[in-house]
């Protein structure tokens, strides 16, 4: 099992050691929109006695909806809409009802970016480096990973998180006695195809994803560069591919896919430049990469 250490200037704040706050429920279709809209109307809803009635779910699911809405950064710790939440799910948002798979990729990115409140997710996508693995491999790695934090976590929490991750992302339903597990059916993030399932074995899909637009790839590269490039207006492609927290790790990209995406978007935004200097391929960008990232996403969604 190959692992990397926490290795960036933001790494100490990259992830909170939060485990199993999802009440064993992965995010289901409609939950994030429901959580955002309900909190937008009444930030106190999740702690009110009639929350299950208003949300139309059980009490444990109320807590899960609140957790996922916060973890995906569409609401903040005070249950107020974030800028990202408004941009994506607001009344005039990019994709109010999450009809475009591109929005699921953006949510996946926002779940994992600093500060991540889903530590097992962060570990599996950013720190764990094996391409083929079993559930036992992940559990063993998580036990080592927690040593980075001054915190004791019950093994049962690791197990709940790993089970939730695999239900959430595995493209083939988990099987038990040759029957699909019901909980694995109702998760939109299966559409991303990030993890393949073969019997007891799993595999990250390191290849092109048909529903991952170049605009999302480049926008997340620019956002990543805004905190990882240490004030420079360039970032090298290997960093965007292999560094902890990078789009390459989060989306499981190859160099050819990443460079093709940058070249595609640079035809519409000439401030983005892909250059090769002495064999080092770099992405160059203007002073405010986060602003440019938002402009790229605005153009993508407005053209739909």
SULMO-V753409 format. One record per residue. N is the residue number from 1. RES is the residue in one small letter. SS is DSSP state (H for helix, E for strand, - for the rest). PHI is phi in degrees with one decimal (none if undefined). Layout:
BEGIN
n:N res:RES ss:SS phi:PHI
n:N res:RES ss:SS phi:PHI
END
This chain:
BEGIN
n:1 res:x ss:- phi:none
n:2 res:x ss:- phi:-99.5
n:3 res:x ss:E phi:-131.9
n:4 res:x ss:- phi:-119.6
n:5 res:x ss:- phi:-86.0
n:6 res:x ss:- phi:-66.5
n:7 res:x ss:- phi:-136.3
n:8 res:x ss:- phi:-124.5
n:9 res:x ss:- phi:-60.8
n:10 res:x ss:- phi:-94.1
n:11 res:x ss:H phi:-61.7
n:12 res:x ss:H phi:-67.1
n:13 res:x ss:H phi:-110.9
n:14 res:x ss:- phi:-71.4
n:15 res:x ss:E phi:-147.0
n:16 res:x ss:- phi:-93.1
n:17 res:x ss:- phi:-75.5
n:18 res:x ss:- phi:-104.8
n:19 res:x ss:- phi:-131.7
n:20 res:x ss:- phi:58.6
n:21 res:x ss:- phi:-86.1
n:22 res:x ss:- phi:-90.6
n:23 res:x ss:- phi:58.5
n:24 res:x ss:- phi:72.4
n:25 res:x ss:- phi:-100.7
n:26 res:x ss:- phi:-75.6
n:27 res:x ss:- phi:-67.7
n:28 res:x ss:- phi:-101.1
n:29 res:x ss:- phi:-54.3
n:30 res:x ss:- phi:88.1
n:31 res:x ss:H phi:-64.9
n:32 res:x ss:H phi:-68.6
n:33 res:x ss:H phi:-63.3
n:34 res:x ss:H phi:-64.1
n:35 res:x ss:H phi:-64.1
n:36 res:x ss:H phi:-64.9
n:37 res:x ss:H phi:-63.3
n:38 res:x ss:H phi:-68.0
n:39 res:x ss:H phi:-66.9
n:40 res:x ss:H phi:-62.6
n:41 res:x ss:H phi:-79.7
n:42 res:x ss:- phi:-151.2
n:43 res:x ss:- phi:-59.2
n:44 res:x ss:- phi:-90.0
n:45 res:x ss:H phi:-56.3
n:46 res:x ss:H phi:-66.9
n:47 res:x ss:H phi:-101.1
n:48 res:x ss:- phi:-88.3
n:49 res:x ss:- phi:-62.2
n:50 res:x ss:- phi:-92.5
n:51 res:x ss:H phi:-56.8
n:52 res:x ss:H phi:-58.7
n:53 res:x ss:H phi:-68.7
n:54 res:x ss:H phi:-66.8
n:55 res:x ss:H phi:-88.1
n:56 res:x ss:- phi:72.3
n:57 res:x ss:- phi:-140.2
n:58 res:x ss:- phi:-73.2
n:59 res:x ss:H phi:-60.3
n:60 res:x ss:H phi:-64.9
n:61 res:x ss:H phi:-68.7
n:62 res:x ss:H phi:-57.5
n:63 res:x ss:H phi:-64.6
n:64 res:x ss:H phi:-66.8
n:65 res:x ss:H phi:-62.9
n:66 res:x ss:H phi:-64.2
n:67 res:x ss:H phi:-61.6
n:68 res:x ss:H phi:-65.6
n:69 res:x ss:H phi:-61.1
n:70 res:x ss:H phi:-75.2
n:71 res:x ss:H phi:-63.7
n:72 res:x ss:- phi:-81.9
n:73 res:x ss:- phi:64.3
n:74 res:x ss:- phi:-92.8
n:75 res:x ss:E phi:-130.5
n:76 res:x ss:- phi:-95.9
n:77 res:x ss:- phi:-66.7
n:78 res:x ss:- phi:-96.4
n:79 res:x ss:- phi:66.7
n:80 res:x ss:- phi:-97.1
n:81 res:x ss:E phi:-59.7
n:82 res:x ss:- phi:-86.1
n:83 res:x ss:H phi:-60.6
n:84 res:x ss:H phi:-62.5
n:85 res:x ss:H phi:-58.7
n:86 res:x ss:H phi:-64.6
n:87 res:x ss:H phi:-62.2
n:88 res:x ss:H phi:-87.4
n:89 res:x ss:H phi:-114.7
n:90 res:x ss:- phi:-64.1
n:91 res:x ss:- phi:-56.6
n:92 res:x ss:- phi:-113.0
n:93 res:x ss:- phi:-74.1
n:94 res:x ss:- phi:-57.6
n:95 res:x ss:- phi:-151.4
n:96 res:x ss:- phi:-55.3
n:97 res:x ss:- phi:-111.9
n:98 res:x ss:- phi:52.5
n:99 res:x ss:- phi:-90.9
n:100 res:x ss:- phi:-100.7
n:101 res:x ss:H phi:-55.0
n:102 res:x ss:H phi:-56.4
n:103 res:x ss:H phi:-67.9
n:104 res:x ss:H phi:-67.3
n:105 res:x ss:H phi:-64.6
n:106 res:x ss:H phi:-63.1
n:107 res:x ss:H phi:-66.2
n:108 res:x ss:H phi:-58.6
n:109 res:x ss:H phi:-61.4
n:110 res:x ss:H phi:-68.4
n:111 res:x ss:H phi:-61.1
n:112 res:x ss:H phi:-94.1
n:113 res:x ss:- phi:-74.0
n:114 res:x ss:- phi:-60.7
n:115 res:x ss:- phi:-94.1
n:116 res:x ss:E phi:-85.1
n:117 res:x ss:- phi:-103.7
n:118 res:x ss:- phi:-134.1
n:119 res:x ss:H phi:-61.0
n:120 res:x ss:H phi:-66.0
n:121 res:x ss:H phi:-64.0
n:122 res:x ss:H phi:-59.0
n:123 res:x ss:H phi:-61.1
n:124 res:x ss:H phi:-64.9
n:125 res:x ss:H phi:-87.6
n:126 res:x ss:H phi:-114.0
n:127 res:x ss:H phi:-105.8
n:128 res:x ss:E phi:-67.0
n:129 res:x ss:- phi:-114.2
n:130 res:x ss:- phi:-73.6
n:131 res:x ss:- phi:-87.9
n:132 res:x ss:E phi:-110.1
n:133 res:x ss:E phi:-159.9
n:134 res:x ss:E phi:-115.7
n:135 res:x ss:H phi:-60.5
n:136 res:x ss:H phi:-64.9
n:137 res:x ss:H phi:-60.7
n:138 res:x ss:H phi:-66.0
n:139 res:x ss:H phi:-61.3
n:140 res:x ss:H phi:-64.2
n:141 res:x ss:H phi:-67.1
n:142 res:x ss:H phi:-62.8
n:143 res:x ss:H phi:-62.7
n:144 res:x ss:H phi:-72.7
n:145 res:x ss:H phi:-61.9
n:146 res:x ss:H phi:-63.9
n:147 res:x ss:H phi:-65.9
n:148 res:x ss:H phi:-70.3
n:149 res:x ss:- phi:-120.8
n:150 res:x ss:- phi:-86.4
n:151 res:x ss:- phi:-154.3
n:152 res:x ss:- phi:-101.9
n:153 res:x ss:- phi:-121.0
n:154 res:x ss:- phi:-68.1
n:155 res:x ss:H phi:-60.0
n:156 res:x ss:H phi:-61.0
n:157 res:x ss:H phi:-68.3
n:158 res:x ss:H phi:-59.5
n:159 res:x ss:H phi:-61.9
n:160 res:x ss:H phi:-60.7
n:161 res:x ss:H phi:-66.5
n:162 res:x ss:H phi:-62.4
n:163 res:x ss:H phi:-60.5
n:164 res:x ss:H phi:-66.4
n:165 res:x ss:H phi:-61.6
n:166 res:x ss:H phi:-69.8
n:167 res:x ss:H phi:-65.7
n:168 res:x ss:H phi:-74.5
n:169 res:x ss:H phi:-115.9
n:170 res:x ss:E phi:-64.7
n:171 res:x ss:- phi:-75.8
n:172 res:x ss:- phi:-106.7
n:173 res:x ss:- phi:-55.9
n:174 res:x ss:- phi:-60.0
n:175 res:x ss:E phi:-112.3
n:176 res:x ss:E phi:-135.6
n:177 res:x ss:- phi:56.1
n:178 res:x ss:- phi:65.1
n:179 res:x ss:E phi:-120.0
n:180 res:x ss:E phi:-67.9
n:181 res:x ss:- phi:-74.6
n:182 res:x ss:H phi:-57.6
n:183 res:x ss:H phi:-63.9
n:184 res:x ss:H phi:-80.7
n:185 res:x ss:- phi:-79.9
n:186 res:x ss:- phi:-103.2
n:187 res:x ss:- phi:-130.4
n:188 res:x ss:H phi:-63.2
n:189 res:x ss:H phi:-74.5
n:190 res:x ss:H phi:-58.3
n:191 res:x ss:H phi:-63.1
n:192 res:x ss:H phi:-73.1
n:193 res:x ss:- phi:63.9
n:194 res:x ss:- phi:-80.2
n:195 res:x ss:E phi:-128.0
n:196 res:x ss:E phi:-98.6
n:197 res:x ss:E phi:-123.4
n:198 res:x ss:E phi:-130.2
n:199 res:x ss:- phi:61.9
n:200 res:x ss:- phi:-92.8
n:201 res:x ss:E phi:-108.4
n:202 res:x ss:E phi:-131.1
n:203 res:x ss:E phi:-149.7
n:204 res:x ss:E phi:-70.5
n:205 res:x ss:- phi:-90.3
n:206 res:x ss:- phi:-98.2
n:207 res:x ss:- phi:-168.0
n:208 res:x ss:- phi:-64.2
n:209 res:x ss:- phi:-114.2
n:210 res:x ss:- phi:-61.1
n:211 res:x ss:- phi:-102.4
n:212 res:x ss:- phi:-105.5
n:213 res:x ss:- phi:-71.2
n:214 res:x ss:H phi:-53.5
n:215 res:x ss:H phi:-61.6
n:216 res:x ss:H phi:-69.3
n:217 res:x ss:H phi:-58.9
n:218 res:x ss:H phi:-70.1
n:219 res:x ss:H phi:-60.2
n:220 res:x ss:H phi:-72.4
n:221 res:x ss:H phi:-61.6
n:222 res:x ss:H phi:-67.4
n:223 res:x ss:H phi:-64.0
n:224 res:x ss:H phi:-60.7
n:225 res:x ss:H phi:-62.3
n:226 res:x ss:H phi:-63.4
n:227 res:x ss:H phi:-111.4
n:228 res:x ss:H phi:-103.4
n:229 res:x ss:- phi:-87.8
n:230 res:x ss:- phi:55.0
n:231 res:x ss:- phi:86.8
n:232 res:x ss:- phi:-75.3
n:233 res:x ss:- phi:-102.5
n:234 res:x ss:E phi:-139.7
n:235 res:x ss:E phi:-148.2
n:236 res:x ss:E phi:-80.7
n:237 res:x ss:H phi:-62.9
n:238 res:x ss:H phi:-57.0
n:239 res:x ss:H phi:-65.0
n:240 res:x ss:H phi:-69.3
n:241 res:x ss:H phi:-94.0
n:242 res:x ss:H phi:-118.8
n:243 res:x ss:- phi:-73.7
n:244 res:x ss:- phi:-59.0
n:245 res:x ss:- phi:87.6
n:246 res:x ss:- phi:-80.5
n:247 res:x ss:H phi:-58.3
n:248 res:x ss:H phi:-59.5
n:249 res:x ss:H phi:-74.9
n:250 res:x ss:H phi:-65.8
n:251 res:x ss:H phi:-100.0
n:252 res:x ss:- phi:59.3
n:253 res:x ss:- phi:-103.3
n:254 res:x ss:- phi:-102.9
n:255 res:x ss:H phi:-62.3
n:256 res:x ss:H phi:-64.6
n:257 res:x ss:H phi:-66.2
n:258 res:x ss:H phi:-63.7
n:259 res:x ss:H phi:-65.9
n:260 res:x ss:H phi:-63.7
n:261 res:x ss:H phi:-63.8
n:262 res:x ss:H phi:-62.9
n:263 res:x ss:H phi:-63.3
n:264 res:x ss:H phi:-64.3
n:265 res:x ss:H phi:-71.9
n:266 res:x ss:H phi:-65.7
n:267 res:x ss:- phi:-70.4
n:268 res:x ss:- phi:-101.0
n:269 res:x ss:- phi:-127.0
n:270 res:x ss:- phi:-74.2
n:271 res:x ss:- phi:-79.0
n:272 res:x ss:- phi:-93.9
n:273 res:x ss:E phi:-132.9
n:274 res:x ss:E phi:-104.8
n:275 res:x ss:E phi:-125.7
n:276 res:x ss:E phi:-123.5
n:277 res:x ss:E phi:-116.9
n:278 res:x ss:- phi:53.2
n:279 res:x ss:- phi:83.7
n:280 res:x ss:E phi:-103.3
n:281 res:x ss:E phi:-85.7
n:282 res:x ss:E phi:-130.3
n:283 res:x ss:E phi:-101.1
n:284 res:x ss:E phi:-107.8
n:285 res:x ss:- phi:-150.8
n:286 res:x ss:- phi:-75.2
n:287 res:x ss:- phi:-61.3
n:288 res:x ss:- phi:-119.2
n:289 res:x ss:H phi:-63.2
n:290 res:x ss:H phi:-67.5
n:291 res:x ss:H phi:-66.0
n:292 res:x ss:H phi:-64.1
n:293 res:x ss:H phi:-58.1
n:294 res:x ss:H phi:-66.9
n:295 res:x ss:H phi:-63.7
n:296 res:x ss:H phi:-63.3
n:297 res:x ss:H phi:-70.1
n:298 res:x ss:H phi:-56.6
n:299 res:x ss:H phi:-66.0
n:300 res:x ss:H phi:-59.7
n:301 res:x ss:H phi:-70.9
n:302 res:x ss:H phi:-70.0
n:303 res:x ss:- phi:-89.2
n:304 res:x ss:- phi:-76.1
END
